[in-house]
Amino acid sequence: MANIKSAKKRILVNRTKAERNKAIRSSVKTAVKKVRAAIEANDKSAASAALIAATSVIDKAEKKAYIIGILLLGKFPVLLKL
């Protein structure tokens, strides 16, 4: 454990940021799963609504740099093809 005050603060800040990043990555995964579930159920209206919601969640996560843009190159085309 750190003894210097600034190091202790850095530990707390890093922990907070890690928790936020984990929550946002989880929300992206959940949105993608909803799209895939709607597609597998052959429900076009639910799939299109889920795709719009997933696109919004993914764009917000990328805009705030919670996920790297290069990772999105694998997510978007796959969702759009389905």
Backbone bond lengths (Angstrom), bond angles and torsions (degrees), N, CA, C in turn:
res aa  C-N    CA-C-N  psi(-1)  N-CA   C-N-CA  omega(-1)  CA-C   N-CA-C  phi
1 M - - - 1.453 - - 1.525 109.28 -
2 A 1.295 115.22 145.53 1.455 121.07 -177.20 1.528 110.91 -74.35
3 N 1.310 115.54 150.19 1.458 121.53 178.11 1.519 112.31 -105.47
4 I 1.321 116.56 -24.71 1.457 121.17 -177.24 1.522 108.81 -83.73
5 K 1.336 115.28 139.99 1.465 120.92 -175.28 1.523 112.29 -59.32
6 S 1.318 117.37 -42.58 1.466 120.00 -178.71 1.526 110.86 -66.82
7 A 1.317 117.19 -34.26 1.465 120.47 178.35 1.529 110.48 -69.14
8 K 1.328 116.39 -37.75 1.472 120.23 177.36 1.528 109.98 -63.81
9 K 1.334 116.14 -42.52 1.461 120.30 178.66 1.528 110.47 -64.25
10 R 1.312 116.82 -40.73 1.464 121.00 179.65 1.521 110.87 -60.91
11 I 1.328 117.08 -38.75 1.460 121.45 177.85 1.524 110.28 -62.54
12 L 1.324 116.57 -45.45 1.464 120.46 179.91 1.527 111.62 -64.13
13 V 1.336 116.17 -43.18 1.468 120.40 -179.18 1.530 110.31 -64.52
14 N 1.327 116.18 -43.06 1.464 119.89 179.09 1.521 111.55 -62.43
15 R 1.322 116.82 -39.84 1.462 120.64 178.75 1.535 110.70 -63.71
16 T 1.332 116.15 -42.49 1.465 120.79 179.17 1.523 111.13 -62.82
17 K 1.326 116.02 -44.90 1.462 120.21 179.83 1.523 111.54 -65.41
18 A 1.326 116.93 -37.96 1.459 120.62 179.60 1.526 110.59 -64.65
19 E 1.321 117.34 -40.46 1.465 120.97 178.28 1.524 110.98 -64.70
20 R 1.336 116.85 -41.25 1.461 120.70 179.45 1.527 110.51 -65.67
21 N 1.329 116.51 -43.96 1.456 120.51 178.79 1.520 111.20 -61.44
22 K 1.325 116.70 -41.15 1.462 121.13 -179.97 1.528 110.57 -63.20
23 A 1.325 117.25 -41.96 1.463 121.09 179.78 1.524 110.95 -64.68
24 I 1.315 117.36 -41.07 1.463 120.31 -178.18 1.521 110.80 -70.20
25 R 1.351 117.34 -42.08 1.460 119.73 176.40 1.523 110.89 -61.63
26 S 1.317 116.50 -36.54 1.461 120.77 178.72 1.524 110.60 -66.18
27 S 1.330 117.46 -40.29 1.461 120.13 179.76 1.528 111.11 -66.49
28 V 1.328 117.20 -34.29 1.466 120.72 176.58 1.530 109.53 -64.89
29 K 1.332 116.60 -46.34 1.459 120.49 179.67 1.528 111.34 -61.48
30 T 1.325 116.62 -40.67 1.461 120.98 179.70 1.521 110.72 -64.07
31 A 1.322 117.11 -42.20 1.464 120.71 179.34 1.519 111.14 -62.59
32 V 1.321 117.28 -40.94 1.462 121.24 179.08 1.524 109.99 -66.34
33 K 1.328 116.94 -40.91 1.465 120.70 178.70 1.527 111.69 -62.65
34 K 1.335 116.71 -37.04 1.467 120.01 178.87 1.529 110.79 -64.92
35 V 1.325 115.98 -39.77 1.463 119.22 178.27 1.523 109.96 -63.73
36 R 1.317 116.74 -47.61 1.465 120.09 -178.70 1.520 112.03 -64.18
37 A 1.334 117.47 -37.09 1.462 120.53 178.78 1.525 111.07 -66.15
38 A 1.338 116.87 -40.47 1.462 120.49 178.89 1.527 110.65 -66.62
39 I 1.305 117.39 -36.59 1.468 120.76 178.78 1.523 110.52 -68.07
40 E 1.326 116.41 -42.95 1.464 119.87 179.28 1.526 112.13 -65.15
41 A 1.342 116.60 -27.59 1.453 120.85 178.28 1.527 112.09 -84.00
42 N 1.344 116.81 0.20 1.470 122.98 -178.83 1.524 112.37 57.44
43 D 1.312 116.61 38.96 1.457 121.91 178.19 1.533 108.01 -109.17
44 K 1.344 115.08 96.48 1.466 119.72 -173.15 1.524 112.82 -65.95
45 S 1.321 117.70 -40.55 1.466 119.00 -177.91 1.530 110.97 -66.62
46 A 1.334 116.56 -42.12 1.466 119.69 178.07 1.519 110.85 -67.89
47 A 1.319 116.75 -35.69 1.461 120.60 179.66 1.522 111.18 -66.49
48 S 1.322 117.05 -42.16 1.461 119.02 -179.83 1.527 110.98 -68.53
49 A 1.325 116.85 -37.92 1.467 119.82 177.28 1.528 110.63 -66.37
50 A 1.324 116.32 -41.17 1.463 120.14 178.88 1.519 110.99 -67.38
51 L 1.330 117.45 -34.94 1.460 121.16 178.55 1.525 110.68 -65.48
52 I 1.305 116.63 -41.74 1.471 120.55 178.37 1.532 110.05 -63.38
53 A 1.334 116.08 -43.78 1.464 120.06 178.98 1.526 110.95 -65.26
54 A 1.326 116.63 -41.92 1.466 120.67 179.84 1.522 110.98 -64.48
55 T 1.312 116.77 -40.87 1.458 120.82 178.63 1.523 110.26 -60.80
56 S 1.309 116.48 -42.34 1.458 120.79 179.08 1.528 111.29 -63.12
57 V 1.324 116.53 -46.34 1.465 120.72 -179.38 1.526 110.83 -63.09
58 I 1.319 116.81 -43.43 1.466 121.04 -178.83 1.532 110.56 -66.56
59 D 1.325 117.27 -42.03 1.463 120.36 179.37 1.528 111.66 -63.11
60 K 1.335 116.48 -41.89 1.462 119.31 178.69 1.522 111.34 -64.65
61 A 1.318 116.33 -39.95 1.461 119.74 179.69 1.525 111.11 -65.50
62 E 1.325 116.77 -38.21 1.463 119.68 179.20 1.527 110.67 -71.87
63 K 1.319 116.44 -40.22 1.460 121.02 -178.00 1.524 110.95 -59.84
64 K 1.319 116.52 -38.81 1.461 120.28 -179.56 1.525 112.02 -92.04
65 A 1.336 116.57 9.28 1.468 123.92 174.97 1.519 112.99 62.67
66 Y 1.330 117.74 34.38 1.452 120.42 174.77 1.519 110.99 -84.16
67 I 1.326 115.51 -26.03 1.458 119.29 171.54 1.521 107.00 -129.96
68 I 1.302 115.69 150.53 1.462 121.24 -174.86 1.519 109.49 -80.07
69 G 1.305 116.65 140.17 1.453 122.46 -177.75 1.512 113.77 -57.37
70 I 1.322 117.45 -34.12 1.469 120.24 -178.61 1.528 110.35 -65.61
71 L 1.313 117.87 -29.79 1.459 120.61 177.83 1.525 111.09 -68.65
72 L 1.318 115.92 -27.83 1.460 119.78 -179.25 1.516 111.99 -71.14
73 L 1.317 117.01 -23.95 1.461 119.38 178.23 1.520 110.67 -62.23
74 G 1.315 117.15 -23.63 1.455 120.58 177.06 1.512 112.43 -87.40
75 K 1.327 118.33 -25.52 1.469 120.71 -175.07 1.526 113.21 -86.97
76 F 1.328 117.64 -48.49 1.453 120.46 -174.15 1.526 114.29 -62.96
77 P 1.326 119.56 -52.18 1.455 118.60 -177.93 1.528 112.98 -61.22
78 V 1.328 116.20 -35.59 1.471 119.46 179.52 1.520 109.71 -65.24
79 L 1.321 117.16 -42.97 1.469 119.99 -179.98 1.530 110.93 -66.45
80 L 1.312 116.69 -39.55 1.456 119.48 -178.14 1.528 112.08 -70.44
81 K 1.334 117.78 -30.32 1.448 120.68 178.46 1.527 111.59 -70.99
82 L 1.331 115.91 -33.84 1.460 119.55 -177.85 1.511 108.59 -68.52
